[in-house]
Amino acid sequence: MIKIAKRNLELLPTLLAVIFLCFQVAADLYLPTITSDLIDNGILKQDIGYIWSEGGKMLVVAALGLIAAAVNVYFASTQAMKVGKKLREQIYRKVLHFSSQEMSKFGGSSLITRSTNDIVQIQNVMVQFLRMMLQSPIMLIAACVLAYYREPRLTKVFLISLPVLAIAVIAIMYFAIPLFKSIQKKTDQINLVFREGLTGVRVIRAFNQEKREQSRFQRANDDYTNTGIKAYTIVSFLFPIMTLVLSLTNIGIIWLGAHLIAQMSMQVGNLIAFMTYSTQILISFMMLSMVFVFIPRASASAKRVNDVLGQEEVIADPQNPVKLTDASEASLSFENVDFRYSGAEKLTLTGLNFDIHAGQTLAIIGGTGSGKSSLVNLIPRLFDIEKGKIKVDGYPINQLTQHDLHRLISITQQKAVLFSGTIRSNMQFGMENATDDQIWHALEVAQAADFVKEAGGLDAVVEQNGANFSGGQRQRLAIARTIIKPASIYIFDDSFSALDFKTDAKLRSALKQDNQLQKAVTVIVAQRISTVANADLILVLDDGKVVGQGSHEQLVAENKTYQQTLNSQIQKEAH
Ligand SMILES: Nc1ncnc2c1ncn2[C@@H]1O[C@H](COP(=O)(O)OP(=O)(O)OP(=O)(O)O)[C@@H](O)[C@H]1O
């Protein structure tokens, strides 16, 4: 919490919040003194002039206290909101740089909880800190001193009531704090189930699994609700205990005070003032204890937020990166590359060696799970290799900043991802200042122009995840976005699989004729031989190893795996 406060609170507004809080406390503490004077010197002596002047003073002090409180609330709340805003921005920025390893460490649902619910906990405690946490101790100490100064004989009552209250607060904290901490984890679980249900809603309905999913959600929801009920039930005991102690304390004070007044050794005004201070002491004590109940929950949240912000990136930029020059020509080479997913026993890819140059196409073919996507994901450094060297345009990729490396590469992932917006905004992801002509050209090459025209042109709406387009249309839009970006290496990871044979052939021939792509290296991952047959170099992958490498003709003549794949596909088509 302290770390977050230090980094994100602004000095001047925080200081102003504290200063106005002090004014408010001073006003609250001054009021009982005026009341006491008003009773002893005004009411008891029936001095109407004095009553008017002290009454006026009370009004002014109360009004000033109110204004100070309002100003304090304004600065405390705006600061807390700003801290929340900064934390959300920092988390989002950080997450955008996370590799898959870091993503899977936290999990998407937990990252959402951390950037919403956890930050709200921190915000709430920030407001409490700038109000109650500072106000309560100042008030508590000052009211104790002033009460003692008013009537030391009555302070005996506190020797019983304060320890009773302290024991009650400690007991409540002991039971409630662990529950508050676990509530955050349970929120993660609710989000996880909810998110899975939302993304898989069609599958759930198609398999008639609504009841099963509903009961899975209910379990997570019940778990969260029951923990919350338990925690707040325990905390709710604080108020009755506090009211009881407050009433008993007042009875004790009145009882003792009445004796002293009867003995003529104390004035009525003093008793009234003392009782006000006593209420202030007990309320401050309770506020302070409430804060101590909520601090652990917020500090658990702060830890969860700090864990994300402090996460070291597995894939880091080099300390002295090589600068890109315009002179370099497109090329891609793998030298003895081995790769393994973190925690995996077996190497996912072994002994990869190839070299490909501007204007050439590299195709990667292989069965499911053979390592095709893993291989292409190594090029933009989505994962780091264990051994060997990968060079893009002659630069070893680990010597470039990731920003520079990503400038050289344009990729269509296996699962086409589109963002909500318009066709134009999605295309501008590839090139920020793309003109309409450039966008239409990319759409033509990607065989997407026709359906985009039908959908209403470049301003046609794209729903979340591109849900208003078919799988094949989404793939073509993703391909167009890849093509529009000026790059040295164009990667299409199984991007043609949802296209029919005719569109696939037309698209590949348009890619070959495109000026931009002719100067670049094209990498195509595919399962269909027809998609890869025209490539300059074909890698045949099997279980992470290259079992064949060469042109289509060479592989047809010499490579068994390739021949088997070809035969099985010819037979399939014949059927
Ligand atoms: N993020 C990951 N963490 C751990 N293992 C992974 C990860 N992604 C893939 N794998 C494993 O690596 C191997 C290669 O997977 P990869 O996705 O590269 O295959 P692929 O040839 O692209 O398959 P497909 O054609 O089905 O897409 C598989 O055994 C898979 O289980």
PDBQT file of the ligand as one rigid body, heavy atoms in Angstrom, charges set to zero:
ROOT
HETATM    1  N1  LIG A 601       1.868 -22.391 -24.850  1.00  0.00    +0.000 N 
HETATM    2  C1  LIG A 601       2.254 -23.663 -24.825  1.00  0.00    +0.000 A 
HETATM    3  N2  LIG A 601       2.776 -24.196 -23.709  1.00  0.00    +0.000 NA
HETATM    4  C2  LIG A 601       3.191 -25.466 -23.674  1.00  0.00    +0.000 A 
HETATM    5  N3  LIG A 601       3.141 -26.316 -24.726  1.00  0.00    +0.000 NA
HETATM    6  C3  LIG A 601       2.626 -25.854 -25.861  1.00  0.00    +0.000 A 
HETATM    7  C4  LIG A 601       2.148 -24.505 -25.981  1.00  0.00    +0.000 A 
HETATM    8  N4  LIG A 601       1.698 -24.333 -27.242  1.00  0.00    +0.000 NA
HETATM    9  C5  LIG A 601       1.879 -25.509 -27.877  1.00  0.00    +0.000 A 
HETATM   10  N5  LIG A 601       2.434 -26.427 -27.052  1.00  0.00    +0.000 N 
HETATM   11  C6  LIG A 601       2.819 -27.801 -27.416  1.00  0.00    +0.000 C 
HETATM   12  O1  LIG A 601       3.793 -27.722 -28.420  1.00  0.00    +0.000 OA
HETATM   13  C7  LIG A 601       3.569 -28.703 -29.417  1.00  0.00    +0.000 C 
HETATM   14  C8  LIG A 601       3.514 -28.022 -30.785  1.00  0.00    +0.000 C 
HETATM   15  O2  LIG A 601       2.361 -27.210 -30.834  1.00  0.00    +0.000 OA
HETATM   16  P1  LIG A 601       2.067 -26.229 -32.054  1.00  0.00    +0.000 P 
HETATM   17  O3  LIG A 601       0.889 -25.397 -31.693  1.00  0.00    +0.000 OA
HETATM   18  O4  LIG A 601       3.298 -25.547 -32.441  1.00  0.00    +0.000 OA
HETATM   19  O5  LIG A 601       1.644 -27.278 -33.169  1.00  0.00    +0.000 OA
HETATM   20  P2  LIG A 601       1.067 -27.017 -34.620  1.00  0.00    +0.000 P 
HETATM   21  O6  LIG A 601       1.902 -27.827 -35.553  1.00  0.00    +0.000 OA
HETATM   22  O7  LIG A 601       0.954 -25.575 -34.915  1.00  0.00    +0.000 OA
HETATM   23  O8  LIG A 601      -0.374 -27.669 -34.472  1.00  0.00    +0.000 OA
HETATM   24  P3  LIG A 601      -1.749 -27.269 -35.214  1.00  0.00    +0.000 P 
HETATM   25  O9  LIG A 601      -1.606 -27.614 -36.655  1.00  0.00    +0.000 OA
HETATM   26  O10 LIG A 601      -2.744 -28.152 -34.529  1.00  0.00    +0.000 OA
HETATM   27  O11 LIG A 601      -1.974 -25.836 -34.952  1.00  0.00    +0.000 OA
HETATM   28  C9  LIG A 601       2.277 -29.425 -29.042  1.00  0.00    +0.000 C 
HETATM   29  O12 LIG A 601       2.648 -30.667 -28.470  1.00  0.00    +0.000 OA
HETATM   30  C10 LIG A 601       1.635 -28.542 -28.012  1.00  0.00    +0.000 C 
HETATM   31  O13 LIG A 601       0.992 -29.313 -27.028  1.00  0.00    +0.000 OA
ENDROOT
TORSDOF 0
